[in-house]
Amino acid sequence: MALGLTLVWGAVRLLNLAHGAIFVVGAYAAYWVTSSLHLPILVALPIGVLAAAAFAYAMHVGFIRPVLGKPGFDNATIIATVGISIAVSAAALLIFNPEYKVVPAVLSGYFIVAGVQITNQGLLVIGTSLALFAVVYFYLTYTRHGMAIRAVSQQQEAASLMSIPVERTYGTVIAISGALAGVAGVLLSPFFFLSPNSGFNPMIQALIVTIFGGLGSIRGALVAGFVLGIFESFVEVYYGVAWAQPGVFVLIILMLILRPNGLFGIGEVRRL
Amino acid sequence: MLEVKGLTAGYAGSEVLHGIDLTVKDGEGVIVLGPNGHGKTTLLRAITGLLPPRSGSVLLDEREITRWRPDVIAAAGVVHIPQGDLLFPDMTVLENLVMGAYQRATWSERNQRLGRVYELFPWLKERGRQLARTLSGGERRMLALGRGLMSKAKILLIDEPSLGLAPLTTEQIYASIRRVKESGMAILLADENANHVAGLADRVYLLETGVLVREGPAEKMLQDKALLESYLG
């Protein structure tokens, strides 16, 4: 989730506030495949991911591409993505009604280590996110298209002089980021019930992780995700659940005072 | 090979180029001389599509490329080494070079192409892992040139290669451009003085306030000190 946000920020300088909506699109698509088509979740997972990627790409074509490089890009896209979020939850409400839905887990069961219950699905989520980080990192570092994404993010004009199609590259980034949100949507939904506003909390958390790790930094998103997760659980266990959120916010505030650009922040100057 | 006809271009509210006619033949070295602020950079940017021209046309091998997207013009073989180098700052030297070969056809032969660029600038090879942002001004200029040469260029458009460089480095840069030209590459170079272009230039244009006021063979134009002085000061 945070990986997708940071990718789009790093490459396109787009603060995608519709990231939560894309998450919800993926989750509902998977829900629809399992509940209406009665197909197994393993079939629903790729469909949910594709739906999320397609939705993100459509958003790019409809709302991002027309304002690329124009003055006011920041404000226009922030408002557009908020609008898309509202539209998606309204559409989900109309199509699926406000009842909570259950997206089945890919893996069931759990085991207990040192008195702590660990679900297999939880392990799957951790494994998948580590794997996706590795794949995205490899893609950006070594492949032709991945390197083109970094080139466009660092020097757009020079990239076009190297015959890299800038707009199409942006489309690719946004679709990949959408696919990542889709994976998160399908795999995380079994942990809570799916509702039209389900995307909001994960997106806020992803934003916190992204800011903590440094906007646009992939390594930062990975480290920050785990650091914040562990910190939150630690506070929950030792000080009670009520202190978890405030604890995280205190940590963020400290972070922003000490290192305003985040752990591995690339700030305004450095990019992907 | 490259033909510019009646090209006008400019920025919001003000026209900078007022009808430019210019040609570069196969393997020819053409220099556009003009003082700062008279439209040299604008001319190159208008040819490569970074600044879409207002009117007129640009032809490459008799094919109209006016108003094509910059990436499509670059893919067609008009390769622009821009002012300020515009390297990818957080990529390594090697990655910068490799991006020059982004096109599908050149990507597969990027290693051979690297070899040729290393022949021209051997130091690039040892410094491959260094970030471009940490290079000196002269090194950046050479990297920008090397990156341009990684593509399958038919013609190189080079914008003021001496800008901001020490005299010795400037000499080196021009020597390497001369070698590129000797290999048969057509070159259109914009410059504000005629000190370094001997041996590189076949023909010279003088640009003044957005108009090409003179054109002639290099040996004649570059000899005419009085003429050059009156235009370039």
Contacts between the chains, C-beta under 8 A, distances in Angstrom:
chain1	res1	chain2	res2	distance
A	144	B	102	6.8
A	144	B	107	5.5
A	147	B	91	7.7
A	147	B	95	6.4
A	147	B	98	7.0
A	147	B	99	6.3
A	148	B	99	7.3
A	148	B	102	6.1
A	150	B	88	7.1
A	150	B	90	7.6
A	150	B	91	6.4
A	150	B	95	8.0
A	151	B	88	5.2
A	151	B	91	7.0
A	151	B	99	4.9
A	151	B	102	7.7
A	154	B	88	4.4
A	154	B	89	5.9
A	154	B	90	5.6
A	154	B	91	6.6
A	155	B	86	5.1
A	155	B	87	6.8
A	155	B	88	5.2
A	155	B	89	7.2
A	157	B	50	6.3
A	157	B	70	7.8
A	157	B	82	7.1
A	157	B	86	5.8
A	158	B	82	6.8
A	158	B	86	3.7
A	158	B	87	7.0
A	158	B	88	6.6
A	159	B	71	7.9
A	159	B	88	7.7
A	159	B	99	7.5
A	160	B	50	7.4
A	160	B	69	7.3
A	160	B	70	4.0
A	160	B	71	4.6
A	160	B	74	7.1
A	161	B	48	6.7
A	161	B	50	7.6
A	161	B	70	6.2
A	161	B	71	7.8
A	161	B	74	5.4
A	161	B	79	7.2
A	161	B	80	5.1
A	161	B	82	6.5
A	161	B	86	7.4
A	162	B	71	7.8
A	162	B	74	6.5
A	162	B	99	5.1
A	162	B	100	5.8
A	162	B	102	4.8
A	162	B	147	7.4
A	162	B	151	7.1
A	163	B	71	4.7
A	163	B	72	7.5
A	163	B	74	4.0
A	163	B	75	4.1
A	163	B	102	5.8
A	163	B	103	5.2
A	163	B	151	7.0
A	164	B	71	5.8
A	164	B	99	7.6
A	164	B	102	5.4
A	165	B	69	7.4
A	165	B	71	5.0
A	166	B	71	6.9
A	266	B	90	7.9
A	270	B	89	7.7
A	270	B	90	5.5
A	271	B	90	6.0
A	272	B	90	7.2
